[in-house]
Amino acid sequence: MTTGGKRLSVVGIIVFEREKSAVRVNEILSRFSELIIGRMGIPYRERGISVIALIVDATTDELGALTGQLGRVPGVKVKSAVTA
């Protein structure tokens, strides 16, 4: 069920260059914090990456703005899955 055009989504973020990208990623996530229902971050030290999973309640435009900004950060890959 959607509310006001919002949909529940899962966003997967992989940060390949943590030292260079972490501050920018956290700034973006803070700016969109009202959309984020839950966040889990796991450092994968053996591979030198960090994995972040978000649960987001947002319109498709809001989700696109969030993922678009994250995707433009060097060393960051983003994928999302949206409920119907």
Backbone torsions as a table, in degrees:
resi	resn	phi	psi	omega
1	MET	NA	134.7	178.8
2	THR	-103.7	154.9	179.2
3	THR	-126.2	117.7	177.4
4	GLY	60.0	34.5	-179.9
5	GLY	81.4	1.9	-179.9
6	LYS	-88.1	149.5	178.1
7	ARG	-130.3	150.2	175.8
8	LEU	-82.0	132.3	-177.6
9	SER	-137.3	158.6	172.7
10	VAL	-116.7	131.6	179.2
11	VAL	-120.2	125.7	175.8
12	GLY	-105.2	130.1	-178.6
13	ILE	-126.2	129.3	173.3
14	ILE	-116.3	124.9	179.5
15	VAL	-105.6	110.1	-177.0
16	PHE	-85.9	-28.2	-178.4
17	GLU	-121.9	74.6	-172.4
18	ARG	-56.1	-45.1	-177.3
19	GLU	-61.6	-35.1	-177.5
20	LYS	-87.2	-28.4	-167.6
21	SER	-111.4	-19.6	-170.8
22	ALA	-60.4	-42.5	-178.3
23	VAL	-62.7	-45.7	-179.3
24	ARG	-64.3	-43.3	178.5
25	VAL	-59.4	-46.3	-179.5
26	ASN	-66.7	-33.7	175.5
27	GLU	-62.2	-44.9	180.0
28	ILE	-64.6	-45.8	-179.9
29	LEU	-62.6	-36.6	177.1
30	SER	-65.3	-39.6	-179.9
31	ARG	-64.9	-31.1	-178.8
32	PHE	-103.3	19.1	-172.2
33	SER	-60.8	-27.4	-179.3
34	GLU	-68.2	-16.9	179.3
35	LEU	-92.0	-19.6	-171.5
36	ILE	-87.4	118.6	178.9
37	ILE	-85.4	-37.9	-179.8
38	GLY	-153.3	152.6	-178.9
39	ARG	-143.0	135.3	174.9
40	MET	-132.0	126.8	178.0
41	GLY	-121.2	133.1	-178.6
42	ILE	-128.4	119.1	172.7
43	PRO	-79.0	128.8	178.3
44	TYR	-107.0	80.5	-171.3
45	ARG	-59.2	-37.7	-178.6
46	GLU	-60.0	-29.0	179.8
47	ARG	-105.8	-4.1	178.1
48	GLY	69.6	30.7	-180.0
49	ILE	-128.9	167.7	171.7
50	SER	-124.1	142.8	179.2
51	VAL	-118.7	129.1	179.3
52	ILE	-123.2	132.6	175.1
53	ALA	-117.6	131.0	179.0
54	LEU	-119.2	144.3	166.1
55	ILE	-108.0	124.8	-172.1
56	VAL	-127.7	138.6	173.3
57	ASP	-115.2	101.0	-170.6
58	ALA	-152.8	160.7	170.5
59	THR	-72.5	166.3	178.5
60	THR	-64.1	-33.6	177.1
61	ASP	-66.3	-43.9	178.8
62	GLU	-64.6	-42.6	178.3
63	LEU	-62.6	-42.4	178.7
64	GLY	-62.7	-39.0	177.4
65	ALA	-64.3	-44.9	179.5
66	LEU	-61.8	-55.0	-176.0
67	THR	-68.1	-32.9	178.2
68	GLY	-64.3	-44.9	179.0
69	GLN	-66.1	-41.3	178.1
70	LEU	-64.4	-40.8	-178.0
71	GLY	-67.0	-19.4	178.3
72	ARG	-86.8	-5.5	177.9
73	VAL	-78.2	126.4	178.9
74	PRO	-58.6	137.2	178.2
75	GLY	80.4	15.2	-178.9
76	VAL	-125.7	134.0	174.9
77	LYS	-119.0	139.3	-175.0
78	VAL	-133.9	138.3	173.1
79	LYS	-138.1	146.3	178.3
80	SER	-134.3	154.2	174.6
81	ALA	-129.1	129.0	-174.3
82	VAL	-114.0	139.4	176.5
83	THR	-71.8	158.2	-179.7
84	ALA	-75.3	NA	NA
